[in-house]
Amino acid sequence: MFARSISIMGDPNALDGAIAYVRQDVIVSVMACDGAIGLSMLSDRETGHCIVTSSWRDAESMHASRADLAPVRMRTGDILGSPPQTEEWEVAVMHRDHHSMEGACCRATWLRFDKGTMDQALDVYRYVILPALEELDGFGSASLLINKELGRACSTVTFDTREAMEASRERSWAIREHGIRETGVDVLDTAEYDLVVAHLHLPEMV
């Protein structure tokens, strides 16, 4: 499984219009493409940052859709007043305790890893970090996307409510620090979002 994420640092006042456009138009365009599985959208109302992620059956389908989806990518950027930045990923891990509900929130963490230790890092995520995350109150799901060529990864953890996400910060930091010590990965950034579209539809992959 593969995923393409579109990141836009836009105008917070334009977020409602962008969310409506993604719900009404972007998801239709994506799902009309061969090999498309689903779509999600994260948004931060304070900063205006949003991430739209589409999921794909294989890399060929994802790459073939680039040109067809360029107009909706640009239109989303126009609504938010900022150009979209694109990243493509392989889905390394996807674990869902239950489907997301209204009011769900996500914490995303971007990582840099040494290509030579990637297998070790994946094992630590699957067998050490993921079980610890499952114990957090309000845990809904966790995923790990990787870009082997660039040595980048993105871990996203979904919580049922913003309150649960905020209450998990200290424990999540400890879990992350343990993973860093075990694998030597570098944390590039962490951010928290509202999950405003939850239709990524990825199967269980652990």
PAGUDREN-695972 format. One line per field, with one value per atom (N, C-alpha, C): atom name; x, y, z; residue in one letter. Coordinates in nm, 2 decimals. Atoms other than C-alpha are relative to their C-alpha. Layout:
% PAGUDREN-695972
name	(CA; ...)
east	(X; ...)
north	(Y; ...)
up	(Z; ...)
resn	(A; ...)
This chain:
% PAGUDREN-695972
name	(N; CA; C; N; CA; C; N; CA; C; N; CA; C; N; CA; C; N; CA; C; N; CA; C; N; CA; C; N; CA; C; N; CA; C; N; CA; C; N; CA; C; N; CA; C; N; CA; C; N; CA; C; N; CA; C; N; CA; C; N; CA; C; N; CA; C; N; CA; C; N; CA; C; N; CA; C; N; CA; C; N; CA; C; N; CA; C; N; CA; C; N; CA; C; N; CA; C; N; CA; C; N; CA; C; N; CA; C; N; CA; C; N; CA; C; N; CA; C; N; CA; C; N; CA; C; N; CA; C; N; CA; C; N; CA; C; N; CA; C; N; CA; C; N; CA; C; N; CA; C; N; CA; C; N; CA; C; N; CA; C; N; CA; C; N; CA; C; N; CA; C; N; CA; C; N; CA; C; N; CA; C; N; CA; C; N; CA; C; N; CA; C; N; CA; C; N; CA; C; N; CA; C; N; CA; C; N; CA; C; N; CA; C; N; CA; C; N; CA; C; N; CA; C; N; CA; C; N; CA; C; N; CA; C; N; CA; C; N; CA; C; N; CA; C; N; CA; C; N; CA; C; N; CA; C; N; CA; C; N; CA; C; N; CA; C; N; CA; C; N; CA; C; N; CA; C; N; CA; C; N; CA; C; N; CA; C; N; CA; C; N; CA; C; N; CA; C; N; CA; C; N; CA; C; N; CA; C; N; CA; C; N; CA; C; N; CA; C; N; CA; C; N; CA; C; N; CA; C; N; CA; C; N; CA; C; N; CA; C; N; CA; C; N; CA; C; N; CA; C; N; CA; C; N; CA; C; N; CA; C; N; CA; C; N; CA; C; N; CA; C; N; CA; C; N; CA; C; N; CA; C; N; CA; C; N; CA; C; N; CA; C; N; CA; C; N; CA; C; N; CA; C; N; CA; C; N; CA; C; N; CA; C; N; CA; C; N; CA; C; N; CA; C; N; CA; C; N; CA; C; N; CA; C; N; CA; C; N; CA; C; N; CA; C; N; CA; C; N; CA; C; N; CA; C; N; CA; C; N; CA; C; N; CA; C; N; CA; C; N; CA; C; N; CA; C; N; CA; C; N; CA; C; N; CA; C; N; CA; C; N; CA; C; N; CA; C; N; CA; C; N; CA; C; N; CA; C; N; CA; C; N; CA; C; N; CA; C; N; CA; C; N; CA; C; N; CA; C; N; CA; C; N; CA; C; N; CA; C; N; CA; C; N; CA; C; N; CA; C; N; CA; C; N; CA; C; N; CA; C; N; CA; C; N; CA; C; N; CA; C; N; CA; C; N; CA; C; N; CA; C; N; CA; C; N; CA; C; N; CA; C; N; CA; C; N; CA; C; N; CA; C; N; CA; C; N; CA; C; N; CA; C; N; CA; C; N; CA; C; N; CA; C; N; CA; C; N; CA; C; N; CA; C; N; CA; C; N; CA; C; N; CA; C; N; CA; C; N; CA; C; N; CA; C; N; CA; C; N; CA; C; N; CA; C; N; CA; C; N; CA; C; N; CA; C; N; CA; C; N; CA; C; N; CA; C; N; CA; C; N; CA; C; N; CA; C; N; CA; C; N; CA; C; N; CA; C; N; CA; C; N; CA; C; N; CA; C; N; CA; C)
east	(0.08; 0.00; 0.09; -0.07; 0.11; -0.09; 0.07; 0.01; 0.07; -0.05; 0.05; -0.06; 0.05; 0.03; 0.02; -0.01; -0.04; -0.01; -0.01; 0.07; -0.01; 0.02; -0.05; 0.00; 0.00; 0.03; -0.08; 0.09; -0.27; -0.05; 0.07; -0.49; -0.10; 0.10; -0.68; -0.14; 0.13; -0.98; -0.06; 0.05; -1.00; -0.02; 0.01; -1.00; -0.14; 0.14; -1.38; -0.03; 0.02; -1.39; 0.09; -0.08; -1.10; -0.05; 0.05; -1.25; -0.13; 0.12; -1.58; 0.04; -0.04; -1.40; 0.06; -0.05; -1.21; -0.11; 0.11; -1.53; -0.09; 0.09; -1.73; 0.06; -0.06; -1.49; 0.13; -0.13; -1.14; -0.02; 0.01; -1.25; -0.07; 0.06; -1.47; 0.10; -0.10; -1.18; 0.10; -0.10; -0.94; -0.06; 0.06; -1.18; -0.04; 0.02; -1.24; 0.13; -0.13; -0.87; 0.02; -0.02; -0.78; 0.10; -0.09; -0.62; -0.01; 0.02; -0.74; -0.08; 0.06; -0.84; -0.08; 0.07; -0.94; 0.08; -0.05; -0.86; -0.03; 0.02; -0.81; 0.05; -0.05; -0.76; 0.02; -0.03; -0.60; 0.01; 0.00; -0.63; 0.03; -0.04; -0.49; -0.06; 0.07; -0.72; 0.08; -0.08; -0.46; 0.10; -0.10; -0.19; -0.04; 0.04; -0.39; 0.06; -0.07; -0.18; -0.10; 0.08; -0.36; 0.07; -0.06; -0.26; -0.11; 0.10; -0.47; 0.08; -0.08; -0.35; -0.10; 0.07; -0.47; 0.07; -0.06; -0.41; -0.03; -0.01; -0.33; 0.04; -0.02; -0.33; 0.15; -0.14; 0.02; 0.07; -0.07; 0.29; -0.03; 0.03; 0.20; -0.13; 0.13; -0.16; 0.02; -0.03; -0.03; 0.07; -0.08; 0.22; -0.09; 0.08; -0.03; -0.11; 0.11; -0.28; 0.05; -0.06; -0.04; -0.06; 0.04; -0.14; -0.15; 0.14; -0.51; -0.05; 0.04; -0.52; 0.06; -0.07; -0.30; -0.10; 0.09; -0.60; -0.07; 0.07; -0.77; 0.11; -0.11; -0.43; 0.02; -0.02; -0.38; -0.12; 0.12; -0.74; -0.01; -0.01; -0.70; 0.10; -0.10; -0.39; -0.05; 0.05; -0.57; -0.10; 0.10; -0.85; 0.07; -0.07; -0.60; 0.11; -0.09; -0.38; 0.15; -0.14; -0.06; 0.02; -0.02; 0.10; 0.01; -0.01; 0.07; 0.14; -0.12; 0.38; -0.04; 0.03; 0.37; 0.11; -0.09; 0.53; -0.07; 0.06; 0.48; 0.07; -0.04; 0.51; -0.04; 0.05; 0.50; -0.06; 0.07; 0.26; 0.07; -0.07; 0.48; -0.08; 0.08; 0.24; -0.13; 0.13; -0.13; -0.07; 0.08; -0.31; -0.11; 0.12; -0.66; -0.07; 0.07; -0.82; -0.15; 0.14; -1.15; 0.00; 0.01; -1.27; -0.02; 0.00; -1.24; -0.15; 0.13; -1.54; 0.00; 0.01; -1.66; 0.08; -0.08; -1.42; 0.14; -0.13; -1.11; 0.11; -0.11; -0.77; 0.13; -0.12; -0.42; 0.12; -0.14; -0.06; 0.09; -0.09; 0.18; 0.15; -0.14; 0.56; 0.08; -0.09; 0.81; 0.14; -0.13; 1.13; 0.10; -0.10; 1.46; 0.07; -0.07; 1.63; 0.11; -0.11; 1.94; -0.05; 0.05; 1.86; 0.05; -0.06; 2.09; -0.07; 0.07; 1.88; -0.15; 0.14; 1.54; -0.08; 0.06; 1.45; -0.01; 0.01; 1.54; -0.10; 0.10; 1.34; -0.14; 0.14; 1.03; -0.03; 0.03; 1.06; -0.03; 0.02; 1.09; -0.14; 0.13; 0.78; -0.11; 0.10; 0.58; -0.01; 0.00; 0.68; 0.02; -0.03; 0.77; -0.09; 0.08; 0.61; -0.15; 0.14; 0.28; -0.07; 0.07; 0.18; -0.01; 0.01; 0.27; -0.10; 0.10; 0.06; -0.15; 0.13; -0.24; -0.05; 0.04; -0.24; -0.05; 0.04; -0.30; -0.16; 0.15; -0.66; -0.04; 0.05; -0.86; 0.07; -0.07; -0.62; -0.10; 0.08; -0.79; 0.08; -0.08; -0.52; 0.14; -0.13; -0.16; 0.05; -0.05; 0.02; 0.15; -0.14; 0.38; 0.02; -0.03; 0.46; 0.15; -0.14; 0.81; 0.03; -0.06; 1.01; 0.14; -0.13; 1.31; 0.11; -0.10; 1.49; 0.05; -0.04; 1.48; 0.04; -0.03; 1.52; -0.09; 0.10; 1.20; -0.12; 0.12; 0.90; -0.09; 0.10; 0.58; -0.09; 0.09; 0.40; -0.12; 0.12; 0.04; -0.08; 0.08; -0.16; -0.13; 0.13; -0.53; -0.06; 0.06; -0.72; -0.15; 0.14; -1.10; -0.04; 0.03; -1.10; 0.12; -0.11; -0.88; 0.05; -0.04; -0.88; 0.09; -0.09; -0.74; 0.13; -0.13; -0.47; 0.08; -0.07; -0.37; 0.05; -0.03; -0.37; 0.11; -0.10; -0.14; 0.14; -0.12; 0.14; 0.12; -0.11; 0.37; 0.04; -0.03; 0.34; 0.05; -0.04; 0.37; 0.14; -0.14; 0.69; 0.09; -0.08; 0.83; 0.01; 0.00; 0.73; 0.09; -0.08; 0.89; 0.15; -0.14; 1.21; 0.06; -0.05; 1.24; 0.03; -0.03; 1.21; 0.12; -0.12; 1.47; 0.13; -0.12; 1.72; 0.02; -0.01; 1.65; 0.05; -0.02; 1.68; 0.09; -0.09; 1.88; -0.07; 0.07; 1.61; 0.00; 0.01; 1.59; -0.14; 0.14; 1.26; 0.02; 0.00; 1.21; -0.10; 0.11; 0.88; -0.12; 0.12; 0.56; -0.11; 0.11; 0.22; -0.13; 0.13; -0.14; -0.11; 0.10; -0.45; -0.14; 0.13; -0.82; -0.01; 0.02; -0.92; -0.13; 0.13; -1.18; -0.05; 0.05; -1.20; 0.07; -0.06; -1.15; -0.05; 0.04; -1.18; 0.12; -0.12; -0.83; -0.01; 0.04; -0.96; 0.12; -0.12; -0.61; -0.03; 0.02; -0.62; 0.10; -0.09; -0.45; 0.14; -0.14; -0.07; 0.09; -0.09; 0.15; 0.10)
north	(-0.12; 0.00; 0.12; -0.13; 0.36; 0.12; -0.12; 0.71; 0.12; -0.13; 1.06; 0.11; -0.10; 1.35; 0.14; -0.14; 1.71; 0.09; -0.08; 1.96; 0.15; -0.14; 2.32; 0.09; -0.09; 2.60; 0.12; -0.10; 2.82; 0.10; -0.10; 3.09; -0.07; 0.06; 2.97; 0.04; -0.04; 3.17; -0.07; 0.07; 2.97; -0.15; 0.14; 2.63; -0.06; 0.06; 2.58; -0.02; 0.01; 2.64; -0.11; 0.11; 2.40; -0.13; 0.13; 2.13; -0.04; 0.03; 2.16; -0.04; 0.04; 2.14; -0.14; 0.13; 1.83; -0.11; 0.09; 1.66; -0.02; 0.00; 1.75; -0.04; 0.01; 1.75; -0.09; 0.07; 1.62; -0.15; 0.15; 1.28; -0.07; 0.05; 1.23; -0.02; 0.01; 1.30; -0.11; 0.10; 1.08; -0.14; 0.14; 0.78; -0.04; 0.03; 0.81; -0.06; 0.04; 0.72; -0.15; 0.15; 0.35; -0.02; 0.04; 0.20; 0.09; -0.08; 0.47; -0.08; 0.07; 0.34; 0.09; -0.09; 0.64; 0.13; -0.13; 0.98; 0.05; -0.06; 1.17; 0.14; -0.14; 1.53; 0.04; -0.05; 1.68; 0.15; -0.15; 2.05; 0.05; -0.08; 2.29; 0.14; -0.12; 2.58; 0.12; -0.11; 2.79; 0.04; -0.03; 2.77; 0.01; 0.01; 2.70; -0.12; 0.11; 2.39; -0.11; 0.12; 2.10; -0.10; 0.11; 1.77; -0.09; 0.08; 1.58; -0.13; 0.13; 1.21; -0.09; 0.10; 0.97; -0.13; 0.13; 0.60; -0.08; 0.06; 0.37; -0.15; 0.15; 0.00; -0.03; 0.03; 0.02; 0.13; -0.12; 0.27; 0.04; -0.04; 0.25; 0.08; -0.08; 0.37; 0.14; -0.13; 0.65; 0.09; -0.08; 0.77; 0.04; -0.02; 0.74; 0.11; -0.10; 0.97; 0.14; -0.13; 1.26; 0.11; -0.10; 1.45; 0.02; -0.01; 1.38; 0.08; -0.06; 1.51; 0.14; -0.13; 1.82; 0.11; -0.11; 2.05; 0.01; -0.01; 1.96; 0.04; -0.04; 1.99; 0.15; -0.14; 2.34; 0.08; -0.07; 2.44; 0.00; 0.00; 2.33; 0.11; -0.10; 2.55; 0.14; -0.13; 2.84; 0.04; -0.03; 2.82; 0.04; -0.03; 2.82; 0.11; -0.11; 3.08; -0.03; 0.04; 2.88; -0.13; 0.12; 2.62; -0.13; 0.13; 2.25; -0.06; 0.07; 2.05; -0.15; 0.14; 1.68; -0.09; 0.11; 1.37; -0.13; 0.13; 1.01; -0.10; 0.09; 0.72; -0.15; 0.14; 0.34; -0.01; 0.03; 0.23; -0.12; 0.11; 0.03; -0.07; 0.05; -0.01; 0.07; -0.06; 0.05; -0.09; 0.07; -0.06; 0.08; -0.07; 0.03; -0.07; 0.06; -0.04; 0.01; -0.02; 0.11; 0.11; -0.11; 0.35; 0.13; -0.14; 0.72; 0.05; -0.05; 0.90; 0.16; -0.14; 1.26; 0.06; -0.07; 1.49; -0.06; 0.07; 1.26; 0.10; -0.08; 1.42; -0.09; 0.07; 1.32; 0.07; -0.06; 1.37; -0.07; 0.05; 1.34; 0.04; -0.02; 1.30; -0.04; 0.03; 1.33; -0.04; 0.06; 1.13; -0.01; 0.03; 1.09; -0.13; 0.13; 0.74; -0.03; 0.05; 0.58; -0.12; 0.11; 0.35; -0.13; 0.12; 0.09; -0.06; 0.05; 0.06; 0.00; -0.01; 0.08; -0.12; 0.12; -0.28; -0.01; 0.00; -0.25; 0.11; -0.11; 0.08; -0.05; 0.05; -0.09; -0.11; 0.10; -0.38; 0.06; -0.07; -0.14; 0.07; -0.07; 0.05; -0.11; 0.10; -0.27; -0.07; 0.09; -0.46; 0.07; -0.08; -0.19; 0.12; -0.12; 0.14; -0.02; 0.02; 0.02; -0.05; 0.05; -0.19; 0.11; -0.11; 0.11; 0.10; -0.10; 0.34; -0.05; 0.06; 0.10; 0.02; -0.01; 0.14; 0.14; -0.14; 0.52; 0.01; -0.03; 0.63; 0.07; -0.07; 0.72; -0.04; 0.04; 0.55; -0.06; 0.05; 0.49; -0.08; 0.06; 0.40; 0.06; -0.05; 0.44; -0.05; 0.03; 0.44; 0.05; -0.04; 0.46; 0.00; -0.01; 0.59; 0.02; -0.02; 0.57; 0.03; -0.02; 0.70; -0.05; 0.07; 0.47; 0.08; -0.07; 0.69; 0.12; -0.12; 1.00; -0.02; 0.03; 0.82; 0.08; -0.07; 0.99; -0.09; 0.07; 0.86; 0.10; -0.07; 0.99; -0.09; 0.07; 0.84; 0.08; -0.08; 0.94; -0.09; 0.07; 0.84; 0.08; -0.06; 0.90; -0.02; 0.01; 0.97; 0.03; -0.02; 0.97; 0.14; -0.13; 1.32; 0.09; -0.09; 1.63; -0.02; 0.02; 1.58; -0.12; 0.12; 1.23; 0.02; -0.03; 1.35; 0.09; -0.09; 1.63; -0.07; 0.08; 1.40; -0.10; 0.10; 1.16; 0.06; -0.06; 1.41; -0.05; 0.04; 1.32; -0.14; 0.14; 0.95; -0.03; 0.01; 0.98; 0.04; -0.04; 1.17; -0.10; 0.10; 0.90; -0.12; 0.11; 0.63; 0.03; -0.04; 0.83; 0.00; -0.01; 0.89; -0.14; 0.13; 0.52; -0.06; 0.04; 0.45; 0.06; -0.07; 0.71; -0.07; 0.06; 0.55; -0.14; 0.14; 0.20; 0.00; 0.00; 0.30; 0.11; -0.11; 0.63; 0.09; -0.09; 0.81; 0.14; -0.14; 1.18; 0.05; -0.06; 1.36; 0.14; -0.12; 1.64; 0.10; -0.09; 1.78; -0.08; 0.06; 1.70; 0.11; -0.09; 1.86; -0.08; 0.06; 1.80; 0.06; -0.04; 1.82; -0.05; 0.06; 1.77; -0.09; 0.10; 1.47; 0.04; -0.06; 1.64; -0.09; 0.10; 1.37; -0.13; 0.12; 1.01; -0.12; 0.11; 0.78; -0.06; 0.05; 0.66; -0.15; 0.14; 0.29; -0.09; 0.09; 0.13; -0.13; 0.12; -0.24; -0.01; 0.03; -0.37; -0.05; 0.04; -0.39; 0.02; 0.00; -0.48; -0.10)
up	(0.00; 0.00; 0.00; 0.01; -0.07; 0.03; -0.04; 0.02; -0.06; 0.04; -0.12; 0.10; -0.09; 0.13; -0.06; 0.05; 0.03; 0.12; -0.11; 0.29; -0.04; 0.04; 0.28; 0.13; -0.11; 0.53; -0.05; 0.05; 0.46; 0.09; -0.08; 0.59; 0.09; -0.09; 0.90; -0.03; 0.04; 0.79; -0.12; 0.12; 0.47; 0.02; -0.03; 0.64; -0.03; 0.02; 0.63; -0.14; 0.14; 0.26; -0.06; 0.05; 0.20; 0.04; -0.05; 0.42; -0.09; 0.08; 0.23; -0.14; 0.14; -0.11; 0.00; -0.01; 0.00; 0.02; -0.03; 0.13; -0.12; 0.11; -0.18; -0.13; 0.13; -0.47; -0.01; 0.01; -0.39; 0.01; -0.03; -0.25; -0.12; 0.12; -0.56; -0.11; 0.11; -0.80; 0.03; -0.04; -0.60; -0.02; 0.01; -0.59; -0.14; 0.14; -0.96; -0.07; 0.06; -1.02; 0.03; -0.02; -1.07; 0.11; -0.11; -0.76; 0.13; -0.12; -0.52; 0.11; -0.12; -0.17; 0.08; -0.09; 0.03; 0.02; -0.02; 0.16; 0.14; -0.13; 0.49; 0.00; -0.01; 0.59; 0.15; -0.13; 0.90; -0.01; 0.00; 0.99; 0.14; -0.12; 1.25; -0.01; 0.01; 1.30; 0.05; -0.05; 1.48; -0.11; 0.10; 1.21; -0.14; 0.14; 0.90; -0.07; 0.07; 0.83; -0.02; 0.02; 0.67; -0.08; 0.07; 0.53; -0.06; 0.07; 0.27; -0.05; 0.04; 0.23; -0.07; 0.08; -0.04; 0.01; -0.01; -0.01; -0.14; 0.13; -0.31; 0.01; 0.00; -0.39; -0.03; 0.04; -0.55; -0.04; 0.04; -0.65; -0.14; 0.14; -1.02; 0.00; 0.00; -0.95; 0.06; -0.06; -0.72; -0.10; 0.09; -0.98; -0.12; 0.12; -1.27; 0.03; -0.04; -1.08; 0.01; -0.03; -1.04; -0.09; 0.10; -1.36; 0.01; -0.01; -1.32; 0.12; -0.12; -0.97; 0.02; -0.02; -1.02; 0.01; -0.01; -1.08; 0.14; -0.13; -0.75; 0.11; -0.10; -0.56; -0.01; 0.01; -0.70; 0.04; -0.05; -0.63; 0.15; -0.15; -0.27; 0.05; -0.04; -0.25; -0.02; 0.03; -0.41; 0.11; -0.11; -0.15; 0.13; -0.12; 0.13; -0.01; 0.02; -0.03; 0.01; -0.02; -0.03; -0.09; 0.08; -0.27; 0.07; -0.06; -0.19; -0.01; 0.00; -0.10; 0.01; 0.01; -0.20; 0.04; -0.04; -0.05; -0.03; 0.03; -0.15; 0.09; -0.10; 0.09; -0.03; -0.01; 0.14; 0.14; -0.13; 0.41; 0.07; -0.06; 0.65; 0.11; -0.12; 0.95; 0.00; -0.02; 0.99; 0.10; -0.11; 1.31; 0.05; -0.04; 1.39; 0.12; -0.11; 1.73; -0.03; 0.04; 1.60; -0.09; 0.09; 1.34; 0.07; -0.06; 1.40; 0.02; -0.03; 1.55; -0.02; 0.01; 1.53; 0.11; -0.10; 1.71; 0.02; -0.01; 1.66; -0.03; 0.03; 1.66; -0.02; 0.03; 1.55; 0.04; -0.02; 1.65; -0.11; 0.10; 1.36; 0.04; -0.03; 1.40; -0.12; 0.11; 1.12; 0.05; -0.05; 1.15; -0.12; 0.10; 0.97; 0.05; -0.05; 0.98; -0.10; 0.08; 0.86; -0.08; 0.08; 0.57; 0.04; -0.04; 0.71; 0.12; -0.12; 1.03; -0.02; 0.02; 0.87; 0.05; -0.05; 0.94; 0.15; -0.14; 1.30; 0.05; -0.04; 1.33; -0.02; 0.02; 1.18; 0.11; -0.11; 1.43; 0.13; -0.13; 1.72; 0.00; 0.01; 1.60; 0.02; 0.00; 1.55; 0.14; -0.11; 1.86; 0.13; -0.13; 2.12; 0.00; -0.01; 2.03; -0.02; 0.03; 1.89; 0.12; -0.11; 2.19; 0.12; -0.10; 2.42; -0.03; 0.05; 2.21; 0.03; -0.02; 2.23; 0.15; -0.14; 2.61; 0.04; -0.03; 2.59; 0.00; -0.01; 2.69; -0.13; 0.12; 2.38; -0.13; 0.12; 2.13; -0.10; 0.11; 1.80; -0.11; 0.11; 1.54; 0.00; 0.02; 1.45; -0.14; 0.13; 1.11; -0.01; 0.03; 0.99; -0.15; 0.14; 0.64; -0.01; 0.01; 0.51; -0.15; 0.14; 0.21; 0.01; -0.01; 0.17; -0.07; 0.07; -0.08; 0.08; -0.08; 0.14; 0.14; -0.14; 0.47; 0.09; -0.08; 0.60; 0.04; -0.04; 0.79; 0.07; -0.07; 0.94; 0.08; -0.09; 1.24; 0.04; -0.04; 1.30; 0.09; -0.10; 1.61; 0.01; -0.01; 1.62; 0.14; -0.12; 1.94; -0.01; 0.01; 2.00; 0.02; -0.03; 2.14; 0.02; -0.02; 2.17; 0.14; -0.14; 2.55; 0.02; -0.01; 2.51; -0.06; 0.06; 2.28; 0.09; -0.09; 2.51; 0.12; -0.12; 2.81; -0.02; 0.03; 2.63; -0.03; 0.04; 2.56; 0.07; -0.07; 2.84; -0.02; 0.02; 2.80; -0.14; 0.14; 2.42; -0.02; 0.01; 2.46; 0.05; -0.05; 2.68; -0.09; 0.09; 2.43; -0.12; 0.11; 2.15; 0.03; -0.04; 2.34; 0.01; -0.01; 2.41; -0.14; 0.14; 2.03; -0.06; 0.05; 1.95; 0.05; -0.06; 2.19; -0.06; 0.06; 2.04; -0.14; 0.15; 1.67; -0.05; 0.05; 1.65; -0.10; 0.10; 1.44; 0.06; -0.04; 1.45; -0.02; 0.01; 1.52; -0.07; 0.08; 1.26; 0.05; -0.04; 1.38; 0.06; -0.05; 1.57; 0.00; 0.00; 1.53; 0.03; -0.03; 1.64; -0.08; 0.10; 1.42; 0.04; 0.00; 1.40; -0.12; 0.11; 1.19; -0.07; 0.05; 0.96; -0.11; 0.10; 0.69; 0.03; -0.05; 0.79; -0.09; 0.09; 0.49; -0.07; 0.06; 0.43; -0.04; 0.04; 0.43; -0.02; 0.01; 0.47; 0.08; -0.08; 0.58; 0.11; -0.11; 0.89; -0.06; 0.04; 0.83; 0.11; -0.12; 1.13; -0.02)
resn	(M; M; M; F; F; F; A; A; A; R; R; R; S; S; S; I; I; I; S; S; S; I; I; I; M; M; M; G; G; G; D; D; D; P; P; P; N; N; N; A; A; A; L; L; L; D; D; D; G; G; G; A; A; A; I; I; I; A; A; A; Y; Y; Y; V; V; V; R; R; R; Q; Q; Q; D; D; D; V; V; V; I; I; I; V; V; V; S; S; S; V; V; V; M; M; M; A; A; A; C; C; C; D; D; D; G; G; G; A; A; A; I; I; I; G; G; G; L; L; L; S; S; S; M; M; M; L; L; L; S; S; S; D; D; D; R; R; R; E; E; E; T; T; T; G; G; G; H; H; H; C; C; C; I; I; I; V; V; V; T; T; T; S; S; S; S; S; S; W; W; W; R; R; R; D; D; D; A; A; A; E; E; E; S; S; S; M; M; M; H; H; H; A; A; A; S; S; S; R; R; R; A; A; A; D; D; D; L; L; L; A; A; A; P; P; P; V; V; V; R; R; R; M; M; M; R; R; R; T; T; T; G; G; G; D; D; D; I; I; I; L; L; L; G; G; G; S; S; S; P; P; P; P; P; P; Q; Q; Q; T; T; T; E; E; E; E; E; E; W; W; W; E; E; E; V; V; V; A; A; A; V; V; V; M; M; M; H; H; H; R; R; R; D; D; D; H; H; H; H; H; H; S; S; S; M; M; M; E; E; E; G; G; G; A; A; A; C; C; C; C; C; C; R; R; R; A; A; A; T; T; T; W; W; W; L; L; L; R; R; R; F; F; F; D; D; D; K; K; K; G; G; G; T; T; T; M; M; M; D; D; D; Q; Q; Q; A; A; A; L; L; L; D; D; D; V; V; V; Y; Y; Y; R; R; R; Y; Y; Y; V; V; V; I; I; I; L; L; L; P; P; P; A; A; A; L; L; L; E; E; E; E; E; E; L; L; L; D; D; D; G; G; G; F; F; F; G; G; G; S; S; S; A; A; A; S; S; S; L; L; L; L; L; L; I; I; I; N; N; N; K; K; K; E; E; E; L; L; L; G; G; G; R; R; R; A; A; A; C; C; C; S; S; S; T; T; T; V; V; V; T; T; T; F; F; F; D; D; D; T; T; T; R; R; R; E; E; E; A; A; A; M; M; M; E; E; E; A; A; A; S; S; S; R; R; R; E; E; E; R; R; R; S; S; S; W; W; W; A; A; A; I; I; I; R; R; R; E; E; E; H; H; H; G; G; G; I; I; I; R; R; R; E; E; E; T; T; T; G; G; G; V; V; V; D; D; D; V; V; V; L; L; L; D; D; D; T; T; T; A; A; A; E; E; E; Y; Y; Y; D; D; D; L; L; L; V; V; V; V; V; V; A; A; A; H; H; H; L; L; L; H; H; H; L; L; L; P; P; P; E; E; E; M; M; M; V; V; V)
